[in-house]
């Protein structure tokens, strides 16, 4: 079964909001400052039995911060860690020394098509950000072209795909909107992932202004409705 998740900073109100909106999977936004409170995060997270994936900080990372990320990963029994390319290039070897079994999910960013395939080939595990793929790599191409490209990617690299960012992107609109803002994209992507038996998280990575009950619940309901359609 597909796992729809939301991304949030690991504070008590955000945990509670995600749970109340119907999410049972979450990606944790992390900064060096947040990671000084690993024990408190774990204590709060244990009150909400979600499956978690941490997002390694993007800047100002020290050895202490990197080790704290690994500590959080272990204590929450995570199945993947999202990390950006510069950070895995800098910290990947050290992280593997501290936790050899960690599953990286390296994110794609502003890549050309050639660079995209290089990213997919060279990294040990992948976080496919479909919004980045559509906006930057495919330059807001028509949706059928995006889905064809995505399908080709799955055929080649489904075994390395550990995580997905899937906000509701539409060409010309702002980034990081809720899933329900792009239903056609969701209805095209979800069946392909289900067919491949993808078991990582699919994250509605949304901006702070959308992290309210109404928008989160709309995303959860969209997915629940799609699931019911598949069973009917």
C-alpha positions in Angstrom: 0.0 0.0 0.0 1.2 3.5 -0.8 2.3 5.7 2.1 1.2 9.4 1.8 3.2 11.7 4.2 3.4 15.3 5.2 6.6 17.2 6.0 6.8 19.3 9.2 9.2 20.6 11.8 9.3 18.2 14.8 7.4 20.3 17.4 4.4 19.2 19.4 1.7 21.2 17.5 3.0 20.0 14.2 3.0 16.3 15.2 -0.5 16.7 16.6 -1.8 18.5 13.5 -0.4 15.8 11.1 -2.0 13.1 13.2 -5.4 14.9 13.5 -5.4 15.5 9.7 -5.1 11.8 9.1 -1.4 11.3 8.2 0.4 8.2 9.5 3.7 9.0 7.9 5.9 12.1 8.2 9.1 13.7 7.0 10.9 15.7 9.6 12.3 19.1 8.7 15.6 19.5 10.5 18.1 22.3 11.2 21.3 22.3 13.3 19.4 24.1 16.1 16.5 21.6 16.0 19.0 18.7 16.2 20.3 19.9 19.6 17.0 18.5 21.0 17.0 14.9 19.7 15.8 13.3 22.9 12.9 15.7 23.2 12.0 15.1 19.5 12.0 11.3 20.1 9.9 11.6 23.2 7.3 13.7 21.4 7.4 11.5 18.3 6.7 8.4 20.3 3.3 9.9 21.3 2.4 9.7 17.6 3.0 6.3 16.1 3.9 7.5 12.6 6.7 6.2 10.4 9.3 8.9 10.1 12.0 10.0 7.6 14.4 12.7 8.6 15.6 15.4 6.2 19.3 16.0 6.8 20.0 19.8 7.3 21.0 21.7 4.1 23.6 24.0 5.6 25.8 24.9 8.5 26.3 21.2 9.3 29.0 20.3 11.8 30.1 16.8 13.0 27.9 17.2 16.0 24.9 18.0 13.8 25.6 15.1 11.4 25.9 12.6 14.3 22.7 13.9 15.8 20.9 13.3 12.5 22.1 9.7 12.6 21.1 9.4 16.3 17.6 10.5 15.5 17.4 8.1 12.5 18.3 5.2 14.8 16.0 6.1 17.7 13.0 6.5 15.4 13.8 3.4 13.5 13.7 5.3 10.2 13.8 3.6 6.8 15.5 6.4 4.8 17.2 9.7 5.2 16.6 12.5 2.7 19.8 14.4 2.0 20.9 17.0 -0.7 23.8 16.3 -3.0 26.3 18.7 -1.4 25.6 17.2 2.0 26.0 13.6 1.0 29.2 14.5 -0.9 30.5 16.1 2.3 29.1 13.8 5.0 28.1 10.6 3.3 31.2 8.6 4.1 31.2 9.7 7.8 27.5 8.8 8.1 28.1 5.4 6.7 30.9 4.9 9.3 28.5 5.7 12.1 25.6 3.7 10.6 26.5 1.4 7.7 22.9 0.2 7.2 21.5 3.7 6.6 19.4 4.2 3.5 20.1 7.5 1.8 17.6 9.3 -0.3 19.5 11.9 -2.3 17.3 14.6 -3.7 17.4 16.0 -7.3 17.4 19.7 -7.8 18.0 22.1 -10.7 19.3 19.4 -13.1 19.4 19.2 -16.9 18.1 15.9 -18.3 21.7 14.7 -18.7 22.5 15.7 -15.1 19.3 14.0 -13.9 20.4 10.6 -15.2 23.9 11.1 -13.8 22.3 11.9 -10.4 20.2 8.8 -10.6 23.1 6.6 -11.6 25.7 7.7 -9.2 23.8 7.9 -5.9 23.2 4.9 -3.7 19.6 5.8 -3.0 17.2 8.4 -4.4 14.6 10.9 -3.3 12.8 11.9 -6.5 11.4 15.4 -6.2 8.8 15.3 -8.9 8.2 19.1 -8.7 11.9 19.7 -9.3 11.8 17.2 -12.2 8.8 19.0 -13.8 9.8 22.6 -13.2 13.6 22.5 -13.7 14.6 19.4 -15.6 11.6 19.2 -18.0 11.0 22.9 -18.1 7.3 22.8 -17.4 6.6 20.3 -20.2 3.1 19.0 -20.7 2.0 16.5 -18.1 1.9 13.4 -20.4 5.6 14.1 -21.2 6.4 14.3 -17.5 4.6 11.0 -16.8 6.4 9.3 -19.7 9.8 10.5 -18.3 8.8 9.4 -14.8 7.8 6.0 -16.1 11.2 5.6 -17.8 12.9 6.6 -14.5 10.9 3.9 -12.6 11.8 1.3 -15.1 15.5 2.1 -14.6 15.8 3.0 -11.0 12.8 1.8 -9.0 15.2 -0.4 -6.9 17.1 2.7 -5.8 14.0 4.9 -5.1 13.7 5.3 -1.3 11.6 8.5 -1.0 9.5 10.8 -3.1 8.5 14.5 -2.8 5.2 15.1 -4.6 3.6 18.5 -3.9 0.8 19.7 -6.1 2.7 21.4 -8.8 1.2 23.1 -11.8 3.4 24.9 -14.4 3.3 28.7 -13.8 2.1 28.4 -10.2 4.2 28.7 -7.0 6.1 25.7 -5.7 5.3 23.6 -2.6 1.5 23.6 -2.8 -0.7 20.8 -1.4 -1.3 17.7 -3.5 -5.0 18.5 -4.1 -3.9 21.5 -6.2 -2.7 19.1 -8.9 -5.1 16.2 -8.9 -4.2 15.1 -12.5 -0.5 14.7 -11.4 -1.5 12.6 -8.4 -3.8 10.4 -10.4 -1.1 9.8 -12.9 1.8 9.2 -10.5 0.1 7.0 -7.8 -0.9 4.1 -10.1 2.6 3.9 -11.5 4.1 3.7 -8.0 1.5 1.2 -6.9 2.3 -1.0 -10.0 6.0 -0.9 -9.0 5.1 -1.8 -5.4 7.0 1.2 -4.2 7.1 1.2 -0.4 8.8 4.4 0.5 7.1 7.6 1.6 5.3 10.0 -0.9 5.5 13.4 0.7 3.3 16.4 0.2 6.1 18.8 0.8 4.2 22.1 1.3 5.0 25.7 2.3 4.3 26.8 5.9 1.2 28.7 4.9 -0.5 25.5 3.8 0.4 23.6 7.0 -3.0 24.0 8.4 -5.7 21.5 9.1 -7.9 22.3 6.1 -5.1 21.8 3.5 -3.6 18.8 5.2 -7.0 17.1 5.5 -7.7 17.8 1.9 -4.6 16.0 0.9 -5.4 13.0 3.1 -9.0 12.9 1.7 -7.7 13.1 -1.9 -5.6 10.0 -1.3 -8.3 8.2 0.6 -10.8 8.8 -2.2 -8.4 7.6 -4.8 -7.8 4.4 -2.8 -11.6 3.8 -2.6 -11.8 4.2 -6.4 -9.1 1.5 -6.9 -11.1 -0.9 -4.8 -14.5 -0.3 -6.5 
